[in-house]
């Protein structure tokens, strides 16, 4: 599990734009310590999606596909309380 989390952390923080890095990487850092197998699998699927789609879910301007629609986690993304402010 630790190797999977290390790979996921890298993928979450190396998205291609600073905004996506903060949003997706910050979400990972904030919530991943308590994840179980199902939550890790969910996030593995999330990071396969395009950044603009993930950011739209977090900003409330888009909806995730049915296989990723976990209301409690999408709500956590929308709080944006995990993004460090400079």
PyMOL commands that set and color helices and strands:
alter all, ss='L'
color gray80, all
select helices_A, chain A and resi 2-13+18-34+37-46+51-59+66-68+71-79
alter helices_A, ss='H'
color red, helices_A
deselect
rebuild
show_as cartoon
